[in-house]
Amino acid sequence: MTNFRKNLLLALLACASTFAGWAHAQDFKIGIVNTDRILRDSNVAKAAQAKLESEFLKREKDLNEAISSFKSSAEKFERDAPTMSETSRAAKQKQLIDQDRDLKRRQREFQEDLGARKNEENQMLFERAGRAVKQVAESEKYDLILQDAAYFNPKHDITEKVIRALNASVGK
């Protein structure tokens, strides 16, 4: 049994050294892409962000005005509550509770709608970025492209090339 283990170990070492030699003999080209930079620096990402901001700006402004109005009403109620009759105080309190519930619902809907639209825009951006990565990989004959590595030598970073390819595809 010990002879078998020695032979197996020798065979594994021979295979490993053969593979290591083969890997060095090949011209293996690796690239790394930083997706955060693509999402931050590409014209496509900036355009998507501007589109989202313009699409939701009026709604956000209306919501903020409603919140401000609610706060003013609540502060006024706090000041005037001691001098109000019991029935008017209860009615105003119920009105403020309903208004607060409505505002919270509107805020939640706004956040959900904004999140869904961001996801849609990001999905389109990721698809376009994927095509740009593939274009760069094929044109420059990369064997392997990695995304967001924990550590890499900066000479392998092709993010700028991908951003240029992505920006060039904007009109297409």
N, C-alpha and C positions, 0 to 999 in steps of 0.2 A: 504494500500500500504506500509506503514512503517513496518507493521508486516511481510510482505513478504520480504522486504529488510533485516530485522533482521534475519529471518529464513535462507535466502540465505547466508548471511554473516556467520552465525553459521555453516551452512553446508560446506561452503568453508573452514572455519578454521578447521573443523573436518577432511576434506579430506586432507588438507595440513599437519596437524599434523600426520595423519595416514601415509601419503607418506614419511614424514621426518623420522618417526620411522622405516618404512620399509627399507628406504635407509641406515640407520645406522645399521640395523640388518643384512643386506647383507654384504658379504665380496666383496666389489667392488674394483677391481684392475685397476689402471690407469697408463699409461705410456706416456711419452712425447718424441718425436723424433725431433732433430734439423737437418733439411735438409742441412743447410749451412755446418755444420761439416761433414756430410756424403760426400758432394761434395768436401770438402777440404781434409779430412783425410783418406778416404777409399782408399785401393789399387786399386780398380776398377776405381775410379775417377782419380787417379794419372796416371794409365795406359792409360786411355782415353785421358788425357791431353798430355801425351808424344806421343801418336799416332798422335794426331792432329798437334803437333809441328813438328814431323818428316815429316808428310804428306805435310805441307805447308811451311816448312823451305826453300826449294830451290826457290819456287815461290816468297816468301817474300824477299829473298836475291836478286833475279833478279830484282824485283820491286824497291828495295832500291837502287840498282846500277843504274837503269835507272833514278831514281829521282835525284841521285847525278850527273849523267852525264848531265841531263837537266839543273840543277842549274849551272853547270860549263859552259855549252854552253850559258845560259842566261847572266851570268856575263861577259863572253867574248864578247858577242854581245853588252852589255852596254858599255864596254870599247872601242870596235872597231867601234861602230855605227857612231860617228862623222866623222871618216875618210873614211867611206864606201861610194860608189856611191849610188845614190837614188834607182836604180833598184836592186842592190845586197842587200841593207839594207831592202827593201820591201820583197825580196825573203826570206831572212834569218828570218825576222819577221814572215812571213807566216809559214815558217818551224817550228819556235819555238811555234807558236800558235797551229799548228797541233800536234806537239809533246806533248804539255801541255794537249790538249784535249785527246790524246791517253793515257797519263799517268793517268789522272783522271778517264777515263773509266776503265783502268786496275786496279786501286786502288779500284774502286767501285765494280768491278767484284770479286776481291780478297776478299773484306770484305763480300760480299754477299755469296760467296762460303764458306768462313770460318764460317760465321754465320750459314749457313745451315748445315754444318758438325758438328758444336758444338751442334746444336739442335738435330741432329740425335744421337750423342753420349750421350747427356743428357737424351734423351728419353729412350735409352737403359739402362742407369744408373738408372733412376727413376723406370723403370720396375723391374730391379733386386733389387733395394732397397725396392720396394713395396713387393716383394716376401720375402726378408729378414725380413721386419717388420712383415709380416704375420707369418713367421716361428717362430720368437721370441714370438709373441703374443700367438700363439697356444701352443708352448712348455712350456711357463711359465704361461699360463692361464690368460692372461690379458683380461679384459672386454672392455676396451676402450684404444685406442692409439690416441693421438693428435699430430698434426704436428705444430711446430713453434708457441707455445703459447706465448702470450705477457708476462706472468709471470707464473712461476711454481716453486714448491718446488723441489730442485735438487734431492731429493730422488726418484722422479718419472721419472728422465731422464734415458731413456734406449738407448740413441744414441750409446754409446760404445758397447753395446750388439749387436745392429743392424750392426754396422761397423764390428765387429768380424764375425758375420754371413755372411755378404756380402763378406768379405775377404776370408772366408772359402769356399764360393761358386765359387771362381775364377776358379778353376780347373774343375768345373762341367759343 
